[in-house]
Amino acid sequence: MGTALVTGGTGFVGRELVRQLVARGDQVAVLSRSRPAAKVYWFECDFADSVALEKTISNNKFDVIYHCGSLPGDTGNPDEMVRVNVVGLTNMLEVARRMKVKRFVLSSSISAYEWYPATKFRPPVRMPVSEDHPCRPQDIYSSSKRMQELLIETYFHQYEVPTCALRLTAVMGPGGRGGGKMWREFAEQMQAGKQIQLPMFSAEELAHFVDLRDVAEMHICCGEHVNAIGQIFNCCGPQPTRGSEFASYVEGICPGSEATFGFPWSMAQGGEISFDMSKIKSLLHYEPTHSLKDSVTSIYDWVQAGGLEGSTSE
């Protein structure tokens, strides 16, 4: 197998990606500011510091770089958002350029289109949303994710770095941290077994989630398939889900619980949104396999196995 570097390998998506890469026999290194739990080589570094980054990994060579190490939401500090998400990515692209990597995979977000839960929801121009839908970001987080995509496209066209990106929708799975923190709260409510608040405004809302396991698989697929080079793909589950369906899954899987609505970080804020996955299916022959019900079950099973004990959201 190949050699892979995962930035942000201790985060929500990064940890699962590292787990899957290690499980299939790849040589894996993690670049992060906290020590990874997996037995991999660890580079402790702030990739937004170009001098420190050069000193830390200049003598190494990787086949694939998976860049998962972005801020997962708006910190309220535009300077920090740009320093980490934009300057940090530029530094990593320069590393990829010098190393002549076989692939550079960016974890982007559907926020690059514009949809970030903290901003007022505007309906899509058309649904399901395909990769050629207009990008209309109106907040610093969404803008930083679109800037990231423009950077990887520029490095592909101008410097021939083999880049690609995945636009992640709401990633769902156990052990939530960073961008998955809400799923830890969801798990804690499951453990209590009473009221469980769903990340949706209403039973009628249509939203599109994606299982953590599928997200990691899509990263690996993009890291290997030649058709991924120069492309941006939606990264979503098999199908969108109504709030009423979500509630029935939760109440059926967690006995005695009651699903409630009104979550302030709802994706569609009571409206409707869904995404088209035909591009990754046709070009990379990849199809997500885990339903939202599977994701709810994975969190419940993790709770029942004692996952909340001894784990933290950071």
N, C-alpha and C positions, 0 to 999 in steps of 0.2 A: 504494500500500500504506500501512499504518499506521505509527505510531511506537511503539516498544517499549523498555521498560527491563528489563534482565535483571540481577537481583542475583546475585552469585556467578557471573558470566559467564565467569570464568577457571577454574571447576571442571570436573569430569568431564562432568556433564550440561549445565551452562551453556555450555561451549564449543561443543558440538554444536548446541545450541539457537540460539546466536548465528550459527553457520555457516549453518544452514538459513534463519534469518530474513533474513540478509544476501543469501543466494543468491536469494531470491525477491523482493528489492527493497525490503524494509522499511527504514525509518530506525531504527537500533538504537543504544542507549546501554547501557553496562555500568557497574554500580556494584560496585566491588570494591576490595580493598586492594593488589592487584597489577595491573600493566598488561596488558590483553588483547593477544593476538597479532593478532587480527582488526583491521582498520582501521575502528573504530567510535569513537564519542564515549565518553570515559572519565571517570567520576566516581570519584575516589579518596576513599573514605569508609568509616568503620565505622558501619553502619546501627544498631548498638546504642546509639550516641551520638545522641540525638534533636536536640541543639543543633547538632552538626556536620552532621547529615543535613539539617536545615532550611536551614542556610547553603549547603549544597552544591547542592541541587536545587530550592529553593523557586521559582525563576523559570522552571521548565520545565514542560512538559505532555506527558503520554504517553497513548496510547490504551489500552495494555495494560502491566501490570507482571507479569513472570514472576519469582516469588520462589524462586530456587534456592539462595540464600545461607544455608543452615543448616549447622551442624556435622554432618559425615557419620557420626559415631559417638560413643560415650561417651568423653569426655576424662578421666574420673575426677574432674572438678571440677564438682559440681552447680551452683555459682554461675555458672560460665562457661556451662554448658549452658542455664540459664534466661536468662541475660543475652543470649546470641546467638540462641537458638532461639525464645524466648518474647518477651522485651522487644524484640529486634530486629524480629521479625515485627509486633508491635504498632505500632512506629514506622513501618514500611512501610505498614501498613494505614491509619494516620492520613494518610500522604502520599496514598495512593489515595483516601481519603475527601475530602480537600481538593481534589485534582485532578479529582474526579469521573470517574475512569477508566471505560472501557467494560468492562474485565475485570481481575480480579486472580487470577492462577493460582499456587497453592501447590504446590511439590514436597514432598509428604509421603512416607510410607513404609508398607510393610506392617507395620513395627514398631509402628505405631499400634494394630494389632490386639493385638500383644504380641510377635511373633516377631522377636527380635534374637539373632543367633548367639551372643552371649556369655552368654545366659541359658539355663537348662534348658528344653528343648523340651517343650511340652504339645501334644498332638494337637488339631486343630481340632474344634469341636463338630460341624461337618458340612463335607463337601467336595463340589465345589470351594467355596472360601471366597468368599462374595459380600459386597457392601458392608454388608449388614445383620448380618453376623456380630458377636457380642459383642466389644468391645474390652477386653482384660484386661492392660494394660501393667504390668510388674513391675520395670522398671529406669528410670533417669533419662533415657536416650536415648528409649526408647519412650514414656515419659510426656510428654516434651517434644514429640514429634511429635503425640501425641493432643491436647495442649494447643493446638498450632498449629491443628489442625482445628477445635477448639471456638471458637477466636478468629475464624477466617474465617467460620464459621457464625453467630457472634454479630454480626459486622460486616455480614453479609448481612441478617439478620433485624432487627437494631436500627437500623442506619444505612443500609441499602439499598445497600451497596457490592456490586457484582456479582462475588462471589467464587466460586471452585471449587478443588478439590484433586485431585491424582493420588497414589494410594498406590503408590509404586514398589517392585517386588520387586528382586532382585539384577540390577543393570544391567550389561550385558556389552558391552565394546567395546575398541578400541585406545586407546593413549595414556592409560592409567589414571592417575588422580590423585585425591586426596581419598577419597571413597567407592569409587572404582574402582581403588585402589592394588593390590589383589590381582591385577588383570588385567595390571599391568605385570610383576609377578613371574611370572605365567603366561606372558607374552610372552618374558621372559628365559629361561625354561626351554624354550620352543619354539625359541628361537635356539640354545640348547645342543644341542637335539635328542636328549636322553637321557630322563631321567625327568621327567614333567610331572605335578605334583600337582593333582588336581581339587578344587574347593571342595565336596566331598561326603565323607561318612563311609564310604559303602559302595556297592557296585555295585547294591544293591537300593533304595537311597534314592530317593525321588521328590521333586524340587524344581522350582521354577518360576523361570526366568530371563527377562530381556527385553533385546532389542537396543537399544543406545544410540540408533540412528537412529529406531527406533519411539518411544522415549521422547520425543525432541525433537518428532516429528510429533504425538504425543498432546498435548503442551503447546500447540502451535500450534492444534490442533483445538479445545482447550478455550478458547483465547484468542479464538476466532472464533464458535463455534456458540452460539446463544442458549439451546439446551437444556442447556448446561453450567452455567449460572448457578445457584448454590445447591446444587451437587451435589459428591459425592466419588466418584471412580472408581478401580477397580483398574487398575494399569498393568503389564501382564505380556505375555509372549510368547504365540504362538499356542497352545502346549500345554506341559504340564510334561514333564520328562525324567527317566528313570532314570539312575543312575550308570553302568550298563553301556552305555547309549546314548551318553552323554557320552564315555566312554572310547573307544568305537568311532569316533566322529567325530574325536577328537583324533589317535588312532593312524593313521587313514586320511588325514588332512590333513597331518600332520607325519611324514614318512617316517622310520622307524627309532626313533621315540619309544615310550616305555612310559608309559601313564597309570596313576597310583597314587591311592589313596584315603587317608582319615584326616586330611583338612584340619581344623584346629581351629575354623574359623569356618563350618562347614556349616550350611545353612539349616534343615534338618529333623533334623540330628544322627542320621542313620540311619533316621529315620521317613519319613513321607509328608506332603507338603503341595502343594496346587494351588489356583489361584484362578480365579474365574469372571469372564469378560470380557463377559458378555452385556449389561450395563448400558450400557457405552460404545458397544457395537455398535448397540444399539437406539435410544439417545437421540442419539448423535452420528454414527452411521453410519460409525464408524471400526473397522477391523480390523487388528491388527498383522500384518506380512507377513514379518518376518525370523525364521527358525527358529534354534534353538541352533546347528545346523550352520553356518548363515550367519554367526553371531557368531564362532564358532571360526575360520572361514575369513577373516573380516575382520581378526582379530588376526594370523593367520599371514601374510596378505598385507602387512599393515603392517610386520611384522618383516622380511619379505623385501625390502621397499622401503626398508629402512634407518631405519624409524621409531624404533628404540631409540637410535640415534646422535643426539646433540644434543638429546634430550628428557630431561626429569626427571619424577619422580613428584610434585613440588611445584609 
